[in-house]
């Protein structure tokens, strides 16, 4: 009997149904051959999807930042004067979020003597600066928040609060929510 024509023959006796014969494989195949042919590729795909997903997902904040910081810095460094005022599509991070989506690039300032990099964006009226200090650079003082008090207005790409008052060399990329165009322009060279 060809596969798919008849899955089961049901015998009804006294109101009770019982499966009389089960025809779930193609003619000539054993049950094992049928399972290997039809379900092994499915199990293999599921295993690969789970394995690859687990192998590529960051396991710690440190691993996430090791992946996301270079990607984000490369994107920021690709922005130039021609991009000012442009709404950016964002950068996909390893946790599945998209940083900067819908933000407008305001401008950048690279303080070569201090080895400080500042990129300013506007999102829904609020400003955010993406900053880092290169190796051997001088610390960048974090501006106070809009109320004027130093608070939790700095965080990492992982979303964790950055609790220091300055961004130091090799701290990685830090996002500042207390930044503004006036603050960026007032930074000493």
Order of alpha helices (4+ residues) and beta strands (2+ residues): beta-beta-alpha-alpha-beta-beta-beta-beta-beta-beta-beta-beta-beta-alpha
